[in-house]
Amino acid sequence: MPTASAVVSDLLGVAMGTTPLAFKQLRIFPDTTSPARVLPFNELASRYYLRLTVTDEPGVMGAVSQILGENDISLSAILQRESTDDGASVPIVITTHLATEGPMREAIARINALPSIGAPTVCLRIVDQPKEFASN
């Protein structure tokens, strides 16, 4: 039965990242797997939540949709509430299908440059729950 100090020592070794070194030096469990390939940040794929603040005028949704389409970003859902004042700013919420980070950043930069955009676009990655963990 290990002592409490041995357990704490093992936990600290794992937390500090020295445990793999001990295994390598003692040749207890040689790691024969090839190193993992880390994707460049611009190649990461995710769904996205976008919130835009726009002037309520004709053509804004068309311009935003065109920019997203030119960057191969497919829209999943769009929500825009009706404005009560003419020319007032309104929020638009967009969720996308799977898209890569690089084109998304480029699209957001182009969207933010539109004259009808009243504030920087909020962009959040959507992390979908794996199907095996979803409740039935």
N, C-alpha and C positions, 0 to 999 in steps of 0.2 A: 504494500500500500504506500503510495507516494506521500511525502510530507507536504504540508501546506506551503512551505518555502520552495520546494521543488516545483510545485504547480505554478506558484507565482513567478518563479524564475522562467519557466517555460512560456507563460503568457507574455512576460516582458520581452523574451526573445522573439516571439512572433510579432509583437507590436513594434519592436525596434527594427525588425527585418533581419536579424542575425541568425535566425533558425536555419534558413537555407544554407548559410555559410557553414554551420556546424554539420549539417547533413553532407555537404560537399566534402569537407575536410575529413570526416570520418568514413566517407564512402558507404554510408548506410543505405541511402536511397538515391541512386544517381538519376538525375533528371535527363531523360533521353529525348524529350520533346523539343521540337524546334521552337525558337522564340516566337512569340505572338506578333503578328503584323498589326501595328497601330495605324489606323486610318488617319490621314491628314484631316484636320478639323473641317475643311471645306467639303469633304466627301461624306461626312456623317449624314445619315438620313433620319428624318423624323417627320411627324405631322406637326403642324404649327397652328397657334392661336394668334391672330393679329387683331389689334384694336386701333382703328384709325379715327382721328377727329377731323372731319371734313366740313367744308362749306356746303350747305344744302342747295345744290344747283345742278342743272342737267349736265350729263357727261362725265361726272366724277367717277361713278361706278364703272363706266365703260373704260376710262383711262386706267383705273386701278386694275381692272380685269385684264386689260390688254398687256400691261406690264407683267403681271403674274404669268399670263399665258406665254409671253415671249421668253420667259425664264423657265418654261416647262413646269410650272407650278399649277396643279389642278385644284380647283376649289371644291371643298366638301360641303360647306354650309355658309350662308351669309345672313346677317341680321342687321337691319337698319330700322330704327324707330322713326316715326313721322315727326317732323319738326313742327313746332307751334308758331315760330316766327320766320318770316321771309329772310333768307340770307344768313340764318343762324347756323352755328356749328352743330353737327350731329355726330354721334359715335357710330361707327360701322364695325361690326365684329365679323371676322372671317376665320373659318377653320379650313385647313387644307388637307389634302391627301398626302401621302409620303412624298417628301421633297428633300433635296440635299441643301446643306448649309450655305455653300458658296452662292448658288443662284438665288437663294432666299435673301442673303445679305445684299446682293446686287439689286434685287427687286425692291427691297425696302429703301435703299438709298435713292433709287429712281422715284419711288412713291413719295418719299419725304421731300423731294425737289419739286413736286407738283405745286402750283400756286394755290390750289384749293385745300391743301393740307394745313390744318391749323396747329398741330402739335406733332412731335415725333411719334412715329408708329411704335406701339408696344408689340413686341414679338416674344412669345413664349413657346418653348418646345412642349409638345404633348407626349407624355410617356404612357403608352397604352399598356394595360394590364395583360400579361400573357394569358392566352385562352385556358391553359391548364389550371390557372389560379382563379379564374372567373367563377362566380357562384352561379348555379343553375337556376 
